[in-house]
Amino acid sequence: MTESWQQWREKMRQLARRTGLPDRHQELWKYTDIESIHEIMGNNWRQGSPADSKTALPDDMPSIDGLEALRIVIFRGQLHAASDQLPAGVEMVPWSQMDGATASERLPAPAQHSPLFHAFDPLNAALMQDGVCLRLAAGVSLPRPLLILHLHDDSGHSHVRHRLHLGKGAHADVIAHDVAISSGQPRLRTAYWQVELEAAATATLSRLQQLAASDWHIGGLHVQQAANSQFSAHSVELGGALVRMDTAVQLSGEGAASQVNALLQLAASQHVDHHVHIAHMAKATRSEQNMRSVLDGHSHAVCNSSVHVHKGACGSDAGQRSDHLLLSRTAQVDTKPEMEIDHDDVRCAHGATVGQLDEAQRFYLRSRGISEAMSQEMLIFAFADALLARLPHPALRRYVEQQCFARLPHSADLPELIR
């Protein structure tokens, strides 16, 4: 018997209650303290913005110039607009428009098997206001990227959940843009993604986070990949006071491949924590992780990347890079690449660097007549842009570059560097 939506939500509440909120006594949360959530967010942080179908979308919605995309707008956690230009074989339905039985059957359950599982996953499931279930039939491709614009104001907290299911040989390119259009009271934003790729399917998910300076964001991405499927995730973290993002990828089929990239540009007292875990479960699977951060002020980045090559996953190839640039003496980064290898005949490598701008490079630029300030900003740009160059769309890359470097004193000169 299919459970009702209410029963499903209650089951999630019970799971969250049994699991308990994470704390710094747990290894994966030792650098991120959320005990102040009750004091900062108030007692109602478990509630979302009140549903109001009459709420109009703001006139000054952000846009990415030059990006031709199908678009979904979620405002205050609820879907307000969606493209009707989807091709045959693509089904996209918001949870709020499903009946309870259908929703509870399709809703992605928390990934309790994941080593990154914690109580915010079932809490998000219990509190979710909306989100989309996107299903592509075998061999179907989205004609353009799908842009999911999450708009936030300070009216209340928001909780969304998305599911992407790609049939055999299907292809989808998704961009998730989180933007705060007003700032004020601290708000909690939770967002969880479940992506399922059947054999030979390909997908990309690009996340750009620009929340208010007082917002908290806690999210997760859980990916299941069948044989010869390919998945790439790109994350850019610019806003927020405290951000935690967990990415768990399971390479279940032979020949599956994944790539996870993340750029964190932080200042003031921002705290951003990224954890990635990739499980190689089958032969000839490949994974690549790249994390970079640019830290100023009293900001703090946590970058933990792990790989587990299981028994039987011969021929697996896994690589990890974690590179961080400190612009102030008070900025801090904790980075720890990890590998657990339970099979021979594999290729695995990792590396991490933490440092300041290279004095030799600065001297070289200054010797060419470039000012001290401008030479510093050019080096910062080059360091971050090495990762931004992996973004799948030129228009998205230009927008992110402009947003990343708009705060630099000589930002007006940087367009010459942005091609």
HELIX and SHEET records of a PDB file:
HELIX    1   1 TRP A    5  THR A   19  1                                  15    
HELIX    2   2 GLU A   27  TRP A   29  5                                   3    
HELIX    3   3 ILE A   37  MET A   41  1                                   5    
HELIX    4   4 TRP A   95  GLN A   97  5                                   3    
HELIX    5   5 GLY A  100  ARG A  106  1                                   7    
HELIX    6   6 PHE A  120  LEU A  127  1                                   8    
HELIX    7   7 GLU A  359  SER A  367  1                                   9    
HELIX    8   8 GLU A  372  LEU A  388  1                                  17    
HELIX    9   9 PRO A  394  PHE A  405  1                                  12    
HELIX   10  10 SER A  411  GLU A  416  5                                   6    
SHEET    1   A10 GLN A  78  ALA A  82  0                                        
SHEET    2   A10 LEU A  70  PHE A  75 -1                                        
SHEET    3   A10 LEU A 146  HIS A 152  1                                        
SHEET    4   A10 HIS A 171  ALA A 180  1                                        
SHEET    5   A10 THR A 202  GLN A 210  1                                        
SHEET    6   A10 GLN A 230  GLU A 237  1                                        
SHEET    7   A10 ALA A 257  LEU A 266  1                                        
SHEET    8   A10 ARG A 286  LEU A 295  1                                        
SHEET    9   A10 ASP A 317  LEU A 326  1                                        
SHEET   10   A10 ARG A 347  GLY A 355  1                                        
SHEET    1   B 9 VAL A  90  PRO A  94  0                                        
SHEET    2   B 9 VAL A 132  LEU A 136 -1                                        
SHEET    3   B 9 SER A 158  LEU A 166  1                                        
SHEET    4   B 9 LEU A 188  LEU A 197  1                                        
SHEET    5   B 9 TRP A 216  GLN A 225  1                                        
SHEET    6   B 9 LEU A 242  LEU A 251  1                                        
SHEET    7   B 9 HIS A 271  HIS A 280  1                                        
SHEET    8   B 9 HIS A 300  VAL A 309  1                                        
SHEET    9   B 9 GLN A 332  ILE A 341  1                                        
END                                                                             
